[in-house]
Amino acid sequence: MMWCIVVNALTYGLFALDKRQAVRNAWRVPERHLLAAVMLGGWAGALLAMWICRHKRRKTAFLLQFVLALILHLLMIMGIFLVLSGAESVRWQALFSA
């Protein structure tokens, strides 16, 4: 739970910083860093920042990458839960025991 709070707060901060830098026409946070934060679990902070700061909402290519990063994050979480629960080993055993 603490991980989620920290990573979402940091992701929100990254998006807000990037918006501030965009307004100032200064150095920007690379999109790959923003998307990496989303993949690490900061998707809620990213969505909140995109809504509050009105940032990266019209950029279709980024939005597509954002959705893909979110899907990858969810698939990784599902995979971790499958491995930790032992469900994956049960499935492989059933597959090869027939």
N, C-alpha and C positions, 0 to 999 in steps of 0.2 A: 504494500500500500504506500509506504513511504517513497519507494522508487517512482511510482506513478505521479505523486505530488511533485517531486523534485524534477523529473524529466519534463513534465508538462509546464512547470513554472519556467524552466530554462528554455524550452521551446517557444513559449510565449515571448520571453525576453529576446530571443534571437529574431523572431518575426517583427517585434516592435522596433528593435534596433535597425533592422533592415529597412523598415518603413521610414524611420527617422533619417537614416542615411540617404534614402532615395529622395526625400524632400529636400535635403541639403545638397543633393548632387555630389555626394561624397562616396568614399569606399563602401562597397556593399558586401553583405554576407553572401557567399556563394550559394546558389540554389542547391547544390549537392549537400551542403551542410544543413540546410533547412530540411531537406528530404531525409537525411540521415537521422535527424532528431525525430522526425515523424516515425521512421522505422523502429527507432528505439522505444517508442511508446508515447511520444509527445503529440499525438494527433489531436487530442482534445485541446491542448494549449494552442496548437497551430490553428485549429478552427476558430477558437475564441479570438485569437489575435487577428485572423483574417477578417472576422466580423467587426470587432471593435476598432481596429486600426484601418479598416478598409484597404487591406493590402493583399495583393496577389489574387484578387477575386475575378479579374477579367482576363487573366493570362491563361488561355485555354491549354497550352502545352504544359504549364506548371500544374494546373488543376488535374490534368490527366496523370501526370507523374505523382501527384499527391495521392490520388485514389489508388494507383498501383502500389505505392509505398505503404499505404494503409492496409491494403489487401495482403501484401507480403508480411507485414507485422502480424496481422491476425492469423495467417497461415503458420508463422513461426510459433506463435503462442499455442495454437492448436496442436502442432507437432510436439512441442515440449510437454503439454498435458498428456498426449497419447503415450509418449515415452515414459513419463513419470508414473502414469497409471498402470503401465504394463499391458495396455490394450494392444499395442503394436506387436508385442511378442506373441500374444494369444492369436492374433490374426495370422501371423506368419506360420505359427504351428499348425493352425487349422488348414492353411493353404497347402502345406507340404505333407500333412498326415493322410491326405485322401488317397 
